[in-house]
Amino acid sequence: MSHDTAAFTPTAGQRLLRMLTHGTSLPTAARLRLYALVAAVALAMIWLPFTLFMWVKPVSFTSNWILILPGTGAGYAVSLDSVGQASASATSPYNSHSVDPRVNYKAIATSAPVLDAAAADVGLSRAQFGKPDIRLVDQTALMKFRLSAPSAGLALRKAEALDRALQQELERLRRDEFSQREHSLDTMLNDFSSKLGQARQRILEYQSGARIVSLEQFNELTLSLERMRGQLRELKASAAGVDGRRRALQQALAIDARQAAELLTLQQDVLFRELATAWAAAATELKRNLTHWGERHRKVVAARDEERQLRRAMHRRVKQLAPSLPQDEDRLLSRVTDNIALYSQLVELMVESQGLNAQIAALGHSIDEQQQLLEQSTQEASLLEDLKRKHQVATAVFGTGLAKLDIGKGDKFSAYPMTQLLSPPSRPDRPDTLGRNLALLGCGAASLFIFLGLVLLWIRKPYLQKHLKNA
């Protein structure tokens, strides 16, 4: 019999299911008192903390203000004639997807130096001052600030103090960043200046021992050589023309220029002209006497002797002044008296031809010397050009670096963007009740859930029994 009783003993799960479906055996009044006690305890656990919160938490006033960070960048460019171009730009702070300047500004606004300065401004400690609530609005450049205080006036003063402290800290950071950047640029410019001085010194050292001291001199040497070659071609053409006219005139006169010069000398010699005149008269007298008397007649003999003496004297004079001329008296006298202008022209052409040939020879010698100097100076000019190029590059780098430094001084917002006060700190006209309202709403919702839960527990028995019976 004990074995049967043990076999029908209900399990813990069965007992729990029976309690949920059939409930207790308490009467309705006792059960109602139990539910009321549970409700009172639950509501006390909800509303007592709320009451304590409302009693302990002081009334607070909140000041709101909005900062905006302009997102446009600025750019500057300066062109330096014969040196290069310098440019500086302030890139928009929002071009980088990895860094948002508003996040940096939020960290700065809640940093210890800023909070200490703002708290000292209103005569509070950092703990009493508290931290601002900063919200970053997505897809905008806005920063919304909230700061609470026990009174409206204190909230406004704390907000204004925090804004001033933030701006002062940003200015300090900008000055520090600019100082470091300027120091770096000064170091860079000193290096550029040193390289520029070295390039200039190398040029001076080269020029002190070189024949070519400038590229302009080398270019002028090249141009001068080309001009001299052009002059040589012109002189050769002129000499060829003069020589052609001289040969043509010499062929027409059947006499060379030297003989023409000697004829002109004889024509201008007084003694020769007197001897020629006397000889011509003696020869004429001899011919006239021969027509009247014989060879041995004394007048003929006397005239022949006189003619011979004059001819010998004339020959001696010709040999002295014109040794290249023929000794034919008749032909010589005819040449001396005829074509004097043509002889003069022939001599002039000869002199001009000799002058041109002398110029050609001298100019050719100068061209050879110039060509030799140019060949020797080519390597020097190449080295000088290389030194000049390095000097020009050093000058351009130094000039652009200096210009960039001067331009960069005008932009102090490159690292820490400028901020503008879109909405100034407000003076709250009523307390901040958001926290109290949320707490009240939470307590009300919890009370409602407790009431609904107790109602469901009260009416559960008939519904569960009906459901189990149908199953």
Phi, psi and omega in degrees: 000320175296330178293322180290322180295319178294331183288330183259015177288126183289151178278175180295320179295320179294321178296320179295317179297321179294322180293323180289326184271325183254346179071197179266177179264014181291149175289168185298320181295316179294321179295322179295318178297323179297316180295323179294321179295316179298317180296320181295317180296315181296316180293326177295321178294337179271310190274335177296313175300323179296317179296319178296319178298315181293330182278323183279315185291124180284165176288134182237148176243138185244129175258136182241142172207161186231131172252146176234140178251107179302139187255004181276145176261160179240147180226146179225147177215140179228128179258126180256118184301129178064010180240304183160197181232138178242138180219150176216142183219145174256105184288146178300134182292350182258008179289333180274131179275347183265338183233125175250118182299336179293326177295318177297317180294326177296317178295322179294318182295332180258011180283160182299315181301318181292315180294321178297316180295318180293319179296318179296329181295325181257006176076034179237164171276167180296322179295319179290327182291319180081180179250143178284154173265115185245128180237131179262122181277123182296150177060021177222176175252028186263146172232118181261127182250142173225134179215130185253157178203162181295338181228159181294318180296318179293323178298317179295316181294321178295320179296314179295321179295319179294320179295317178296316180297321178296315180294320178295320179293321177296319178297319178297317179295321179295317179297318180295317179295318180294321179297316179294319180294319179294321177297318179296317179292323177297318177298318179295318180293323176299321177294317178297318180296320178296317179294323178296317178297321178295318178296318179294321180294321178296322178294316180296318178296322179292316183294334182292337182237010183250153176285329179257115184256355178203155177293331177297322178296318178295318178295320177295323177297317178295315179295321178298320178297318178294321177296319179296321177295322175295317177298322179296318178297319179294318179296319179296321177295317178295318180296321178296320178295314179297317181294325177295315178296322180296316180294321179296315179293322179295323178291323180291324181272350182057041181205146179270174185294327180294316179294323178297321178295320179293323177298320177295325178294316179295322182295332181267354181276123184293316182297318180295319180297321178294316179297320180294320180294316180294318180296319179296320179293319180294321180293322178294318178297320180296316180296322180292319179294324181293336178284343182252327185231173182275183185294332186260004179294144186297325179291323178293315180298318180295318180294322180293319179298316179297320181294320180295317180297317180293322180294318179296318179297320179292321178297319179297319180294322179295318179297327179289316187263328185219076184290340183273352182279150176293156184267012178288116188294314183297314180294321180296316181293324179294323179287326180293327185264340184253157171055036181297320181296320179292322177298318178298318178296319179297318179294318179298318178297322178295315180296318179296319178296318178296320178296317178295319179296323177294319177297320179297317180295315180295318180293322176297320177295319178295322178296319178298316179295318179295320179295319178296318178296321180295318179295322179288334185267353182299313180295320178296320179294322178297316178296318179296320178297320178297317178295320178297319180296316178297321178294320179294319178297315179298321178295317180296317181296315180295316181295316179292323177296318179294318179295320179295323177297315180295321180292317182296337179295337180279355182239100180259002182254017182290319181271320180239102186301156179291146177243147177232143181274098180290317178227117183292162178305132183267153174262110184295139179259354177212157180295161178273109182255012183297315180297317180295318180296319178295319178297318179297319179296319179295317179296319179297317179296319179296319178297319179297317179297320178296316180298316179296321179296317179294322178297317179296321177296323182292322185260011186289326192301304183297322182293316181292319179297320179296320181293319180292324180294317179293329179289000000 
